[in-house]
Amino acid sequence: METKSRKVTGIQNQRVQIPCTARGIPRPTITWKRNRKVIIGRVTSYDRKEGHYLTRTITIPRVQTRDAGVYTCTATNKVTR
């Protein structure tokens, strides 16, 4: 398993997108958390599937100071559970 981190910054009231790509057989599912809690609410996500890769991108439509935190994506599949 490979882990990457990066700092993402946004401009207040602008859209911010954060992608997470994972590869696995079978194709993994991706879960996003913010400050160790599953993300619910204002943030939307969409998936793009290509072969054994999955990219789940979360979008914050109008980023605010309250959206600051540590965002973590976790990929799992039947093999890693």
Helices and strands as residue ranges (DSSP letters): E 16-23, E 29-34, E 37-38, E 44-50, E 53-60, G 65-67, E 71-76
